[in-house]
Amino acid sequence: MADRVLVAVAAILRDTRAYDLAARYGGDEFVLLMPETTEIEAVAVLERIRAGIVALNERRKLPFLVRLSIGIAASTQPTADLLVQADAEMYRDKDHRRPQTAPLRTGAAEDPTLRRQAS
C-alpha cells in the first residue's frame, strides 16, 4: 500500500515546472528544489501540489487520507543548511496542521502555521 502512495505523490510532484527537481528524500519524504524562484512563486507551486493531494484524497483510491506538510527554506547562495532548514520547517508545519486543511500563504505574520527560514 505504501508503494501506491509513493507512486501517487511522485506523479503529483512530476507535474511541476520543467526546471524544478523533485526527489524522494526519505521513507515518505520528498524534496522539491526550485531554482531561481521567489517565495510567491514557490507558494504557488506548492499550492498546486497541495491541490493534487486533495484531489487524490477526493478520488478515494486509497483506504486512508494522504497528508502533506511543507517546509520552505530560501537562499540566494548555496548553503548546506538549506535542506536542514526546510526539514525543520516541514516538521513545524506538520505539528501545526493536524489535520491539514489550511492553504499556504506568504508571510508568517499572516499565517502562523507557515514559518520560513531565509538565508
Backbone as XML, in Angstrom:
<?xml version="1.0"?>
<chain id="A" units="angstrom">
  <residue number="1" name="MET">
    <atom name="N" x="0.820" y="-1.196" z="0.000"/>
    <atom name="CA" x="0.000" y="0.000" z="0.000"/>
    <atom name="C" x="0.869" y="1.267" z="0.000"/>
  </residue>
  <residue number="2" name="ALA">
    <atom name="N" x="1.960" y="1.236" z="0.772"/>
    <atom name="CA" x="2.841" y="2.402" z="0.843"/>
    <atom name="C" x="3.412" y="2.736" z="-0.532"/>
  </residue>
  <residue number="3" name="ASP">
    <atom name="N" x="3.717" y="1.716" z="-1.323"/>
    <atom name="CA" x="4.244" y="1.959" z="-2.666"/>
    <atom name="C" x="3.232" y="2.706" z="-3.525"/>
  </residue>
  <residue number="4" name="ARG">
    <atom name="N" x="1.942" y="2.379" z="-3.380"/>
    <atom name="CA" x="0.901" y="3.071" z="-4.153"/>
    <atom name="C" x="0.853" y="4.545" z="-3.783"/>
  </residue>
  <residue number="5" name="VAL">
    <atom name="N" x="1.027" y="4.842" z="-2.502"/>
    <atom name="CA" x="1.023" y="6.236" z="-2.057"/>
    <atom name="C" x="2.229" y="6.968" z="-2.638"/>
  </residue>
  <residue number="6" name="LEU">
    <atom name="N" x="3.400" y="6.355" z="-2.559"/>
    <atom name="CA" x="4.602" y="6.991" z="-3.087"/>
    <atom name="C" x="4.495" y="7.255" z="-4.581"/>
  </residue>
  <residue number="7" name="VAL">
    <atom name="N" x="3.948" y="6.306" z="-5.313"/>
    <atom name="CA" x="3.770" y="6.473" z="-6.758"/>
    <atom name="C" x="2.784" y="7.611" z="-7.039"/>
  </residue>
  <residue number="8" name="ALA">
    <atom name="N" x="1.705" y="7.674" z="-6.278"/>
    <atom name="CA" x="0.696" y="8.724" z="-6.476"/>
    <atom name="C" x="1.278" y="10.101" z="-6.168"/>
  </residue>
  <residue number="9" name="VAL">
    <atom name="N" x="2.010" y="10.218" z="-5.076"/>
    <atom name="CA" x="2.614" y="11.501" z="-4.713"/>
    <atom name="C" x="3.693" y="11.883" z="-5.723"/>
  </residue>
  <residue number="10" name="ALA">
    <atom name="N" x="4.490" y="10.928" z="-6.162"/>
    <atom name="CA" x="5.522" y="11.209" z="-7.171"/>
    <atom name="C" x="4.886" y="11.731" z="-8.454"/>
  </residue>
  <residue number="11" name="ALA">
    <atom name="N" x="3.748" y="11.181" z="-8.847"/>
    <atom name="CA" x="3.061" y="11.653" z="-10.053"/>
    <atom name="C" x="2.628" y="13.104" z="-9.891"/>
  </residue>
  <residue number="12" name="ILE">
    <atom name="N" x="2.179" y="13.465" z="-8.708"/>
    <atom name="CA" x="1.786" y="14.853" z="-8.448"/>
    <atom name="C" x="3.013" y="15.758" z="-8.518"/>
  </residue>
  <residue number="13" name="LEU">
    <atom name="N" x="4.118" y="15.309" z="-7.957"/>
    <atom name="CA" x="5.338" y="16.114" z="-7.961"/>
    <atom name="C" x="5.933" y="16.260" z="-9.361"/>
  </residue>
  <residue number="14" name="ARG">
    <atom name="N" x="5.709" y="15.284" z="-10.226"/>
    <atom name="CA" x="6.214" y="15.385" z="-11.604"/>
    <atom name="C" x="5.501" y="16.486" z="-12.366"/>
  </residue>
  <residue number="15" name="ASP">
    <atom name="N" x="4.350" y="16.899" z="-11.886"/>
    <atom name="CA" x="3.553" y="17.920" z="-12.559"/>
    <atom name="C" x="3.941" y="19.322" z="-12.084"/>
  </residue>
  <residue number="16" name="THR">
    <atom name="N" x="5.244" y="19.546" z="-11.913"/>
    <atom name="CA" x="5.727" y="20.867" z="-11.545"/>
    <atom name="C" x="6.401" y="21.488" z="-12.765"/>
  </residue>
  <residue number="17" name="ARG">
    <atom name="N" x="7.096" y="22.562" z="-12.555"/>
    <atom name="CA" x="7.740" y="23.251" z="-13.668"/>
    <atom name="C" x="8.905" y="22.426" z="-14.207"/>
  </residue>
  <residue number="18" name="ALA">
    <atom name="N" x="9.238" y="22.629" z="-15.460"/>
    <atom name="CA" x="10.251" y="21.805" z="-16.129"/>
    <atom name="C" x="11.616" y="21.877" z="-15.445"/>
  </residue>
  <residue number="19" name="TYR">
    <atom name="N" x="11.951" y="22.998" z="-14.831"/>
    <atom name="CA" x="13.276" y="23.154" z="-14.233"/>
    <atom name="C" x="13.302" y="22.843" z="-12.736"/>
  </residue>
  <residue number="20" name="ASP">
    <atom name="N" x="12.185" y="22.435" z="-12.151"/>
    <atom name="CA" x="12.169" y="22.006" z="-10.753"/>
    <atom name="C" x="12.656" y="20.564" z="-10.668"/>
  </residue>
  <residue number="21" name="LEU">
    <atom name="N" x="13.219" y="20.223" z="-9.548"/>
    <atom name="CA" x="13.730" y="18.871" z="-9.346"/>
    <atom name="C" x="13.098" y="18.271" z="-8.100"/>
  </residue>
  <residue number="22" name="ALA">
    <atom name="N" x="12.329" y="17.216" z="-8.285"/>
    <atom name="CA" x="11.700" y="16.511" z="-7.169"/>
    <atom name="C" x="12.448" y="15.202" z="-6.955"/>
  </residue>
  <residue number="23" name="ALA">
    <atom name="N" x="12.661" y="14.861" z="-5.687"/>
    <atom name="CA" x="13.352" y="13.613" z="-5.362"/>
    <atom name="C" x="12.830" y="13.082" z="-4.031"/>
  </residue>
  <residue number="24" name="ARG">
    <atom name="N" x="12.832" y="11.774" z="-3.909"/>
    <atom name="CA" x="12.484" y="11.160" z="-2.638"/>
    <atom name="C" x="13.647" y="11.381" z="-1.688"/>
  </residue>
  <residue number="25" name="TYR">
    <atom name="N" x="13.346" y="11.877" z="-0.499"/>
    <atom name="CA" x="14.376" y="12.260" z="0.452"/>
    <atom name="C" x="14.500" y="11.258" z="1.596"/>
  </residue>
  <residue number="26" name="GLY">
    <atom name="N" x="13.485" y="10.515" z="1.846"/>
    <atom name="CA" x="13.484" y="9.548" z="2.932"/>
    <atom name="C" x="12.315" y="8.617" z="2.739"/>
  </residue>
  <residue number="27" name="GLY">
    <atom name="N" x="11.957" y="7.904" z="3.773"/>
    <atom name="CA" x="10.865" y="6.942" z="3.672"/>
    <atom name="C" x="9.631" y="7.504" z="3.001"/>
  </residue>
  <residue number="28" name="ASP">
    <atom name="N" x="9.050" y="8.541" z="3.577"/>
    <atom name="CA" x="7.841" y="9.129" z="2.997"/>
    <atom name="C" x="8.022" y="10.626" z="2.779"/>
  </residue>
  <residue number="29" name="GLU">
    <atom name="N" x="9.262" y="11.064" z="2.642"/>
    <atom name="CA" x="9.545" y="12.474" z="2.445"/>
    <atom name="C" x="10.123" y="12.717" z="1.061"/>
  </residue>
  <residue number="30" name="PHE">
    <atom name="N" x="9.763" y="13.870" z="0.522"/>
    <atom name="CA" x="10.272" y="14.299" z="-0.778"/>
    <atom name="C" x="10.864" y="15.685" z="-0.614"/>
  </residue>
  <residue number="31" name="VAL">
    <atom name="N" x="11.763" y="16.030" z="-1.488"/>
    <atom name="CA" x="12.309" y="17.375" z="-1.548"/>
    <atom name="C" x="12.056" y="17.908" z="-2.954"/>
  </residue>
  <residue number="32" name="LEU">
    <atom name="N" x="11.708" y="19.167" z="-3.041"/>
    <atom name="CA" x="11.477" y="19.810" z="-4.332"/>
    <atom name="C" x="12.394" y="21.021" z="-4.392"/>
  </residue>
  <residue number="33" name="LEU">
    <atom name="N" x="13.388" y="20.958" z="-5.267"/>
    <atom name="CA" x="14.305" y="22.075" z="-5.462"/>
    <atom name="C" x="13.740" y="22.965" z="-6.549"/>
  </residue>
  <residue number="34" name="MET">
    <atom name="N" x="13.621" y="24.248" z="-6.246"/>
    <atom name="CA" x="13.035" y="25.211" z="-7.182"/>
    <atom name="C" x="14.015" y="26.358" z="-7.382"/>
  </residue>
  <residue number="35" name="PRO">
    <atom name="N" x="14.959" y="26.187" z="-8.319"/>
    <atom name="CA" x="15.982" y="27.221" z="-8.525"/>
    <atom name="C" x="15.382" y="28.514" z="-9.071"/>
  </residue>
  <residue number="36" name="GLU">
    <atom name="N" x="16.031" y="29.611" z="-8.685"/>
    <atom name="CA" x="15.651" y="30.937" z="-9.175"/>
    <atom name="C" x="14.150" y="31.170" z="-9.040"/>
  </residue>
  <residue number="37" name="THR">
    <atom name="N" x="13.639" y="30.917" z="-7.840"/>
    <atom name="CA" x="12.209" y="31.007" z="-7.575"/>
    <atom name="C" x="11.965" y="31.944" z="-6.410"/>
  </residue>
  <residue number="38" name="THR">
    <atom name="N" x="11.041" y="32.872" z="-6.579"/>
    <atom name="CA" x="10.675" y="33.755" z="-5.477"/>
    <atom name="C" x="9.777" y="32.996" z="-4.506"/>
  </residue>
  <residue number="39" name="GLU">
    <atom name="N" x="9.624" y="33.543" z="-3.330"/>
    <atom name="CA" x="8.751" y="32.913" z="-2.340"/>
    <atom name="C" x="7.314" y="32.821" z="-2.866"/>
  </residue>
  <residue number="40" name="ILE">
    <atom name="N" x="6.849" y="33.840" z="-3.522"/>
    <atom name="CA" x="5.479" y="33.839" z="-4.057"/>
    <atom name="C" x="5.333" y="32.741" z="-5.108"/>
  </residue>
  <residue number="41" name="GLU">
    <atom name="N" x="6.328" y="32.580" z="-5.987"/>
    <atom name="CA" x="6.291" y="31.510" z="-6.987"/>
    <atom name="C" x="6.326" y="30.132" z="-6.317"/>
  </residue>
  <residue number="42" name="ALA">
    <atom name="N" x="7.150" y="29.998" z="-5.279"/>
    <atom name="CA" x="7.244" y="28.718" z="-4.565"/>
    <atom name="C" x="5.916" y="28.355" z="-3.928"/>
  </residue>
  <residue number="43" name="VAL">
    <atom name="N" x="5.275" y="29.309" z="-3.294"/>
    <atom name="CA" x="3.982" y="29.049" z="-2.658"/>
    <atom name="C" x="2.952" y="28.640" z="-3.709"/>
  </residue>
  <residue number="44" name="ALA">
    <atom name="N" x="2.977" y="29.282" z="-4.889"/>
    <atom name="CA" x="2.030" y="28.920" z="-5.955"/>
    <atom name="C" x="2.243" y="27.474" z="-6.403"/>
  </residue>
  <residue number="45" name="VAL">
    <atom name="N" x="3.499" y="27.068" z="-6.578"/>
    <atom name="CA" x="3.798" y="25.686" z="-6.969"/>
    <atom name="C" x="3.331" y="24.728" z="-5.878"/>
  </residue>
  <residue number="46" name="LEU">
    <atom name="N" x="3.622" y="25.061" z="-4.640"/>
    <atom name="CA" x="3.247" y="24.182" z="-3.530"/>
    <atom name="C" x="1.737" y="24.105" z="-3.339"/>
  </residue>
  <residue number="47" name="GLU">
    <atom name="N" x="1.024" y="25.173" z="-3.647"/>
    <atom name="CA" x="-0.441" y="25.129" z="-3.591"/>
    <atom name="C" x="-0.989" y="24.165" z="-4.649"/>
  </residue>
  <residue number="48" name="ARG">
    <atom name="N" x="-0.363" y="24.137" z="-5.840"/>
    <atom name="CA" x="-0.796" y="23.182" z="-6.868"/>
    <atom name="C" x="-0.531" y="21.754" z="-6.404"/>
  </residue>
  <residue number="49" name="ILE">
    <atom name="N" x="0.578" y="21.530" z="-5.729"/>
    <atom name="CA" x="0.877" y="20.199" z="-5.196"/>
    <atom name="C" x="-0.139" y="19.837" z="-4.122"/>
  </residue>
  <residue number="50" name="ARG">
    <atom name="N" x="-0.418" y="20.779" z="-3.235"/>
    <atom name="CA" x="-1.402" y="20.535" z="-2.182"/>
    <atom name="C" x="-2.776" y="20.224" z="-2.794"/>
  </residue>
  <residue number="51" name="ALA">
    <atom name="N" x="-3.144" y="20.933" z="-3.850"/>
    <atom name="CA" x="-4.410" y="20.667" z="-4.544"/>
    <atom name="C" x="-4.415" y="19.267" z="-5.146"/>
  </residue>
  <residue number="52" name="GLY">
    <atom name="N" x="-3.262" y="18.830" z="-5.646"/>
    <atom name="CA" x="-3.151" y="17.469" z="-6.175"/>
    <atom name="C" x="-3.379" y="16.422" z="-5.092"/>
  </residue>
  <residue number="53" name="ILE">
    <atom name="N" x="-2.880" y="16.677" z="-3.891"/>
    <atom name="CA" x="-3.093" y="15.753" z="-2.770"/>
    <atom name="C" x="-4.570" y="15.739" z="-2.386"/>
  </residue>
  <residue number="54" name="VAL">
    <atom name="N" x="-5.200" y="16.907" z="-2.370"/>
    <atom name="CA" x="-6.638" y="16.976" z="-2.066"/>
    <atom name="C" x="-7.424" y="16.171" z="-3.100"/>
  </residue>
  <residue number="55" name="ALA">
    <atom name="N" x="-7.085" y="16.339" z="-4.383"/>
    <atom name="CA" x="-7.768" y="15.596" z="-5.448"/>
    <atom name="C" x="-7.555" y="14.093" z="-5.295"/>
  </residue>
  <residue number="56" name="LEU">
    <atom name="N" x="-6.336" y="13.698" z="-4.939"/>
    <atom name="CA" x="-6.053" y="12.277" z="-4.705"/>
    <atom name="C" x="-6.956" y="11.733" z="-3.607"/>
  </residue>
  <residue number="57" name="ASN">
    <atom name="N" x="-7.101" y="12.489" z="-2.535"/>
    <atom name="CA" x="-7.963" y="12.048" z="-1.435"/>
    <atom name="C" x="-9.427" y="12.016" z="-1.839"/>
  </residue>
  <residue number="58" name="GLU">
    <atom name="N" x="-9.843" y="12.966" z="-2.663"/>
    <atom name="CA" x="-11.245" y="13.001" z="-3.094"/>
    <atom name="C" x="-11.589" y="11.835" z="-4.010"/>
  </residue>
  <residue number="59" name="ARG">
    <atom name="N" x="-10.613" y="11.375" z="-4.783"/>
    <atom name="CA" x="-10.859" y="10.222" z="-5.666"/>
    <atom name="C" x="-10.965" y="8.918" z="-4.876"/>
  </residue>
  <residue number="60" name="ARG">
    <atom name="N" x="-10.501" y="8.945" z="-3.643"/>
    <atom name="CA" x="-10.597" y="7.802" z="-2.720"/>
    <atom name="C" x="-10.042" y="6.505" z="-3.303"/>
  </residue>
  <residue number="61" name="LYS">
    <atom name="N" x="-8.908" y="6.628" z="-3.952"/>
    <atom name="CA" x="-8.266" y="5.426" z="-4.485"/>
    <atom name="C" x="-7.446" y="4.708" z="-3.426"/>
  </residue>
  <residue number="62" name="LEU">
    <atom name="N" x="-7.268" y="5.355" z="-2.282"/>
    <atom name="CA" x="-6.519" y="4.752" z="-1.177"/>
    <atom name="C" x="-7.454" y="4.627" z="0.029"/>
  </residue>
  <residue number="63" name="PRO">
    <atom name="N" x="-7.243" y="3.640" z="0.878"/>
    <atom name="CA" x="-8.143" y="3.430" z="2.011"/>
    <atom name="C" x="-7.903" y="4.398" z="3.182"/>
  </residue>
  <residue number="64" name="PHE">
    <atom name="N" x="-7.080" y="5.424" z="2.984"/>
    <atom name="CA" x="-6.787" y="6.395" z="4.029"/>
    <atom name="C" x="-6.466" y="7.725" z="3.371"/>
  </residue>
  <residue number="65" name="LEU">
    <atom name="N" x="-6.450" y="8.790" z="4.153"/>
    <atom name="CA" x="-6.120" y="10.105" z="3.634"/>
    <atom name="C" x="-4.613" y="10.290" z="3.573"/>
  </residue>
  <residue number="66" name="VAL">
    <atom name="N" x="-4.156" y="10.899" z="2.501"/>
    <atom name="CA" x="-2.756" y="11.281" z="2.370"/>
    <atom name="C" x="-2.651" y="12.707" z="2.882"/>
  </residue>
  <residue number="67" name="ARG">
    <atom name="N" x="-1.695" y="12.943" z="3.763"/>
    <atom name="CA" x="-1.487" y="14.287" z="4.311"/>
    <atom name="C" x="-0.175" y="14.842" z="3.819"/>
  </residue>
  <residue number="68" name="LEU">
    <atom name="N" x="-0.117" y="16.155" z="3.782"/>
    <atom name="CA" x="1.056" y="16.836" z="3.248"/>
    <atom name="C" x="1.481" y="17.935" z="4.209"/>
  </residue>
  <residue number="69" name="SER">
    <atom name="N" x="2.717" y="17.926" z="4.606"/>
    <atom name="CA" x="3.310" y="19.008" z="5.384"/>
    <atom name="C" x="4.457" y="19.565" z="4.567"/>
  </residue>
  <residue number="70" name="ILE">
    <atom name="N" x="4.612" y="20.879" z="4.614"/>
    <atom name="CA" x="5.582" y="21.547" z="3.749"/>
    <atom name="C" x="6.488" y="22.443" z="4.574"/>
  </residue>
  <residue number="71" name="GLY">
    <atom name="N" x="7.773" y="22.436" z="4.239"/>
    <atom name="CA" x="8.725" y="23.374" z="4.805"/>
    <atom name="C" x="9.391" y="24.134" z="3.680"/>
  </residue>
  <residue number="72" name="ILE">
    <atom name="N" x="9.484" y="25.440" z="3.823"/>
    <atom name="CA" x="10.104" y="26.271" z="2.799"/>
    <atom name="C" x="11.360" y="26.898" z="3.388"/>
  </residue>
  <residue number="73" name="ALA">
    <atom name="N" x="12.448" y="26.803" z="2.666"/>
    <atom name="CA" x="13.688" y="27.492" z="3.024"/>
    <atom name="C" x="14.221" y="28.144" z="1.763"/>
  </residue>
  <residue number="74" name="ALA">
    <atom name="N" x="14.730" y="29.353" z="1.892"/>
    <atom name="CA" x="15.201" y="30.085" z="0.717"/>
    <atom name="C" x="16.585" y="30.652" z="0.972"/>
  </residue>
  <residue number="75" name="SER">
    <atom name="N" x="17.356" y="30.755" z="-0.092"/>
    <atom name="CA" x="18.686" y="31.323" z="-0.003"/>
    <atom name="C" x="19.106" y="31.834" z="-1.365"/>
  </residue>
  <residue number="76" name="THR">
    <atom name="N" x="19.848" y="32.913" z="-1.368"/>
    <atom name="CA" x="20.400" y="33.408" z="-2.626"/>
    <atom name="C" x="21.777" y="32.810" z="-2.882"/>
  </residue>
  <residue number="77" name="GLN">
    <atom name="N" x="22.335" y="32.139" z="-1.894"/>
    <atom name="CA" x="23.631" y="31.497" z="-2.015"/>
    <atom name="C" x="23.502" y="30.016" z="-1.671"/>
  </residue>
  <residue number="78" name="PRO">
    <atom name="N" x="24.288" y="29.156" z="-2.336"/>
    <atom name="CA" x="24.271" y="27.739" z="-1.967"/>
    <atom name="C" x="24.688" y="27.574" z="-0.511"/>
  </residue>
  <residue number="79" name="THR">
    <atom name="N" x="23.963" y="26.749" z="0.210"/>
    <atom name="CA" x="24.275" y="26.513" z="1.605"/>
    <atom name="C" x="23.889" y="25.093" z="1.988"/>
  </residue>
  <residue number="80" name="ALA">
    <atom name="N" x="24.728" y="24.465" z="2.777"/>
    <atom name="CA" x="24.446" y="23.100" z="3.225"/>
    <atom name="C" x="23.289" y="23.076" z="4.212"/>
  </residue>
  <residue number="81" name="ASP">
    <atom name="N" x="23.014" y="24.199" z="4.865"/>
    <atom name="CA" x="21.963" y="24.249" z="5.874"/>
    <atom name="C" x="20.561" y="24.384" z="5.285"/>
  </residue>
  <residue number="82" name="LEU">
    <atom name="N" x="20.439" y="24.644" z="4.008"/>
    <atom name="CA" x="19.132" y="24.891" z="3.404"/>
    <atom name="C" x="18.198" y="23.702" z="3.567"/>
  </residue>
  <residue number="83" name="LEU">
    <atom name="N" x="18.686" y="22.512" z="3.313"/>
    <atom name="CA" x="17.856" y="21.316" z="3.450"/>
    <atom name="C" x="17.491" y="21.071" z="4.908"/>
  </residue>
  <residue number="84" name="VAL">
    <atom name="N" x="18.402" y="21.318" z="5.807"/>
    <atom name="CA" x="18.124" y="21.172" z="7.242"/>
    <atom name="C" x="17.042" y="22.162" z="7.660"/>
  </residue>
  <residue number="85" name="GLN">
    <atom name="N" x="17.125" y="23.393" z="7.177"/>
    <atom name="CA" x="16.123" y="24.409" z="7.499"/>
    <atom name="C" x="14.755" y="24.014" z="6.958"/>
  </residue>
  <residue number="86" name="ALA">
    <atom name="N" x="14.697" y="23.566" z="5.720"/>
    <atom name="CA" x="13.418" y="23.172" z="5.121"/>
    <atom name="C" x="12.820" y="21.986" z="5.868"/>
  </residue>
  <residue number="87" name="ASP">
    <atom name="N" x="13.658" y="21.034" z="6.268"/>
    <atom name="CA" x="13.182" y="19.872" z="7.003"/>
    <atom name="C" x="12.593" y="20.296" z="8.349"/>
  </residue>
  <residue number="88" name="ALA">
    <atom name="N" x="13.265" y="21.202" z="9.042"/>
    <atom name="CA" x="12.750" y="21.701" z="10.321"/>
    <atom name="C" x="11.423" y="22.423" z="10.127"/>
  </residue>
  <residue number="89" name="GLU">
    <atom name="N" x="11.320" y="23.215" z="9.056"/>
    <atom name="CA" x="10.069" y="23.921" z="8.775"/>
    <atom name="C" x="8.946" y="22.950" z="8.432"/>
  </residue>
  <residue number="90" name="MET">
    <atom name="N" x="9.272" y="21.865" z="7.737"/>
    <atom name="CA" x="8.264" y="20.861" z="7.404"/>
    <atom name="C" x="7.694" y="20.248" z="8.681"/>
  </residue>
  <residue number="91" name="TYR">
    <atom name="N" x="8.542" y="19.944" z="9.640"/>
    <atom name="CA" x="8.058" y="19.368" z="10.892"/>
    <atom name="C" x="7.236" y="20.374" z="11.685"/>
  </residue>
  <residue number="92" name="ARG">
    <atom name="N" x="7.602" y="21.650" z="11.634"/>
    <atom name="CA" x="6.772" y="22.679" z="12.289"/>
    <atom name="C" x="5.403" y="22.736" z="11.616"/>
  </residue>
  <residue number="93" name="ASP">
    <atom name="N" x="5.405" y="22.700" z="10.290"/>
    <atom name="CA" x="4.142" y="22.717" z="9.541"/>
    <atom name="C" x="3.301" y="21.502" z="9.906"/>
  </residue>
  <residue number="94" name="LYS">
    <atom name="N" x="3.922" y="20.343" z="9.986"/>
    <atom name="CA" x="3.212" y="19.112" z="10.346"/>
    <atom name="C" x="2.572" y="19.245" z="11.724"/>
  </residue>
  <residue number="95" name="ASP">
    <atom name="N" x="3.308" y="19.796" z="12.671"/>
    <atom name="CA" x="2.779" y="19.965" z="14.029"/>
    <atom name="C" x="1.617" y="20.945" z="14.073"/>
  </residue>
  <residue number="96" name="HIS">
    <atom name="N" x="1.655" y="21.958" z="13.218"/>
    <atom name="CA" x="0.605" y="22.982" z="13.215"/>
    <atom name="C" x="-0.599" y="22.624" z="12.347"/>
  </residue>
  <residue number="97" name="ARG">
    <atom name="N" x="-0.506" y="21.616" z="11.521"/>
    <atom name="CA" x="-1.561" y="21.303" z="10.561"/>
    <atom name="C" x="-2.165" y="19.932" z="10.802"/>
  </residue>
  <residue number="98" name="ARG">
    <atom name="N" x="-2.550" y="19.606" z="11.999"/>
    <atom name="CA" x="-3.182" y="18.309" z="12.288"/>
    <atom name="C" x="-4.643" y="18.531" z="12.535"/>
  </residue>
  <residue number="99" name="PRO">
    <atom name="N" x="-5.533" y="18.125" z="11.718"/>
    <atom name="CA" x="-5.354" y="17.680" z="10.342"/>
    <atom name="C" x="-5.114" y="18.870" z="9.424"/>
  </residue>
  <residue number="100" name="GLN">
    <atom name="N" x="-4.398" y="18.653" z="8.355"/>
    <atom name="CA" x="-4.051" y="19.719" z="7.424"/>
    <atom name="C" x="-5.236" y="20.056" z="6.553"/>
  </residue>
  <residue number="101" name="THR">
    <atom name="N" x="-5.650" y="21.325" z="6.611"/>
    <atom name="CA" x="-6.709" y="21.790" z="5.724"/>
    <atom name="C" x="-6.429" y="23.187" z="5.205"/>
  </residue>
  <residue number="102" name="ALA">
    <atom name="N" x="-5.657" y="23.971" z="5.930"/>
    <atom name="CA" x="-5.460" y="25.370" z="5.569"/>
    <atom name="C" x="-4.495" y="25.516" z="4.400"/>
  </residue>
  <residue number="103" name="PRO">
    <atom name="N" x="-4.762" y="26.484" z="3.513"/>
    <atom name="CA" x="-3.846" y="26.719" z="2.394"/>
    <atom name="C" x="-2.588" y="27.429" z="2.858"/>
  </residue>
  <residue number="104" name="LEU">
    <atom name="N" x="-1.537" y="27.318" z="2.077"/>
    <atom name="CA" x="-0.315" y="28.077" z="2.337"/>
    <atom name="C" x="-0.567" y="29.538" z="2.024"/>
  </residue>
  <residue number="105" name="ARG">
    <atom name="N" x="0.100" y="30.398" z="2.748"/>
    <atom name="CA" x="0.047" y="31.825" z="2.443"/>
    <atom name="C" x="1.451" y="32.373" z="2.594"/>
  </residue>
  <residue number="106" name="THR">
    <atom name="N" x="1.728" y="33.478" z="1.947"/>
    <atom name="CA" x="3.033" y="34.096" z="2.131"/>
    <atom name="C" x="2.995" y="34.907" z="3.412"/>
  </residue>
  <residue number="107" name="GLY">
    <atom name="N" x="4.087" y="34.943" z="4.099"/>
    <atom name="CA" x="4.213" y="35.764" z="5.292"/>
    <atom name="C" x="3.785" y="35.068" z="6.550"/>
  </residue>
  <residue number="108" name="ALA">
    <atom name="N" x="4.730" y="34.820" z="7.448"/>
    <atom name="CA" x="4.413" y="34.156" z="8.705"/>
    <atom name="C" x="3.459" y="34.998" z="9.547"/>
  </residue>
  <residue number="109" name="ALA">
    <atom name="N" x="3.494" y="36.325" z="9.397"/>
    <atom name="CA" x="2.586" y="37.168" z="10.171"/>
    <atom name="C" x="1.144" y="36.939" z="9.747"/>
  </residue>
  <residue number="110" name="GLU">
    <atom name="N" x="0.910" y="36.611" z="8.485"/>
    <atom name="CA" x="-0.435" y="36.355" z="8.002"/>
    <atom name="C" x="-0.927" y="34.979" z="8.404"/>
  </residue>
  <residue number="111" name="ASP">
    <atom name="N" x="-0.057" y="34.001" z="8.416"/>
    <atom name="CA" x="-0.433" y="32.621" z="8.699"/>
    <atom name="C" x="0.592" y="32.009" z="9.637"/>
  </residue>
  <residue number="112" name="PRO">
    <atom name="N" x="0.267" y="31.893" z="10.926"/>
    <atom name="CA" x="1.263" y="31.391" z="11.871"/>
    <atom name="C" x="1.655" y="29.946" z="11.635"/>
  </residue>
  <residue number="113" name="THR">
    <atom name="N" x="0.935" y="29.202" z="10.789"/>
    <atom name="CA" x="1.309" y="27.819" z="10.525"/>
    <atom name="C" x="2.405" y="27.725" z="9.482"/>
  </residue>
  <residue number="114" name="LEU">
    <atom name="N" x="2.701" y="28.824" z="8.800"/>
    <atom name="CA" x="3.777" y="28.835" z="7.800"/>
    <atom name="C" x="4.914" y="29.668" z="8.357"/>
  </residue>
  <residue number="115" name="ARG">
    <atom name="N" x="5.995" y="29.028" z="8.655"/>
    <atom name="CA" x="7.168" y="29.726" z="9.158"/>
    <atom name="C" x="8.302" y="29.476" z="8.174"/>
  </residue>
  <residue number="116" name="ARG">
    <atom name="N" x="8.989" y="30.542" z="7.812"/>
    <atom name="CA" x="10.032" y="30.412" z="6.803"/>
    <atom name="C" x="11.383" y="30.713" z="7.418"/>
  </residue>
  <residue number="117" name="GLN">
    <atom name="N" x="12.380" y="30.141" z="6.831"/>
    <atom name="CA" x="13.756" y="30.466" z="7.146"/>
    <atom name="C" x="14.359" y="31.065" z="5.896"/>
  </residue>
  <residue number="118" name="ALA">
    <atom name="N" x="15.064" y="32.145" z="6.012"/>
    <atom name="CA" x="15.728" y="32.742" z="4.858"/>
    <atom name="C" x="17.198" y="32.946" z="5.194"/>
  </residue>
  <residue number="119" name="SER">
    <atom name="N" x="18.036" y="32.663" z="4.223"/>
    <atom name="CA" x="19.477" y="32.882" z="4.413"/>
    <atom name="C" x="19.942" y="33.947" z="3.465"/>
  </residue>
</chain>
